[in-house]
Amino acid sequence: MLAIGFFLVRNSNLFSNSDINQSSFLAISIAICFSAVWFYFVLLREASAKKILEDHTRELAISASRLDAISSTTTDAIFTVNSDGTITSLNLAGESIFGYQDQEIIGRHITELLPHCILDCPSSYKLEQSPA
């Protein structure tokens, strides 16, 4: 847009060469200022996003280490299941309680660990049994 305005001013007979030189200097100065301001905000936004990402990464690492400490020291079985009922993790206590290594059970359906869940769980908690 600035280039179009400069072109129109430069090619019109309304302004003298000194006016054009002053207006071109002003136009270039304004363009540089806007570019600098825009660049500053881009850098500021990028720096803010980087700090937020670093903060979240640090918090996630702390949470993961806490979960690992709890999972590895408890005597209770802890396992995670996704929304399809597929087992995604099993702790050491769970391995000894259920008699499976985590590599054997991860990826299988929860009903292989807890077959009674199909009959005994309230209907709102029942998981569909995986296809045989």
N, C-alpha and C positions, 0 to 999 in steps of 0.2 A: 504494500500500500504506500509506503514511504517512497519507494522507487517510482511508482506511478506519479505521485505528487511532484517529485523532483523532475521527472520527465516533462510534465505539463508546464511547470515553471520555467524550465530550461528552454523549451521550444516556443514559449509565448513571447510576444513583443512588448508585453506590459512592464517587464523588469529589465533594468540595465545589467551589465555584466557584474558590476560590484554587488548589486542586490542579489544576483544569482549566486555569486561566490559566498556571500554572507549567509544566504538561505541554505546553500549546500553544506556549509560548515555547520550551521545550526542543525540541519537535518541529520547529518552524520553524527554529531554530538548526541542528539536525542536518541538515535538508533543505538549508539554505543552504550548510553546510560540504560536504556531499556534492556539491552542484551545483558549488561552486567547485573542488573536487578534480577532478571529472569534466571540467569546462571546461578546467582547467589541462592535464590529460592529453590532451584533444583538441587544444588549441593546441600542446602539445609534440610530439605525433605529427604534426600538420600541418607544423610548422616543420622537423621531421626529414625528412619526406617532401619538402618543398620544397628543403632543402639537398641531399638525395640526388639529386633531379631536376636541380638546378643543376650538381652535380658531374658527373653523367653527360652532361649537355648539353655542358659544357665539354670533357670527354674526347672526346666524339663529334666536336666541332668540330676539336679538335687532330688526331684520326685522319683526318678528312676532308681537312684541309689537307695532312697528310703524304702521303696517297694522291694528292691532286691534284698535289702537287709531284713525286712520283715519276712519275706517269702523264704529266705534261706535259713532263718533261725527258728521259725515257728514249728511246733510239733503237729499242727493241724494241716490237713490237705488244703491247698489253695490251687484252684484251676480257673482258667478263664475260658469263656465260651462266647463265640460271636452270635449274631442274631439268627443264624441258620441252625444253631445248636452244635456247631463244630468246635471241638476243643482246640484252643490256641496255645495254651501253656499249662504245665503241671509242675508243682514244686517238688523238692526232694522228699518231704514228708508224704505227699500224695503218691509218689512213686512207691514208697514202702507200704503205705496203707492199701493201695489198690493193686500192687504187684505188677505195675507196668513201668517201663522206662519212658521218659517223656517223648523220645523219638517214636516209640511204638504207638502212643495214644494220640499225639498231636495230629490233627487232621481228621480224626474219627468223630463220630457223633456222640453226644453226651450220654445217650442211652446205653452205650457200651460200658461206661463207667457206672452209671446209675440207672439200671433198667427199671427199678421201681418208680422212677420219676414219671413214667408214663401213666401209671395207675394211681399213685398216691398223691401227686402234686395237685394243688387246686387248678381248676381248668384254665385260669388266667396265666398260670405258669407252665402249663404243659408245652413241651416241645414236640414237634412232629418227629416221629421216628425216621431215621435215615433209610433210604431205599436199600433193600438187601441185594 
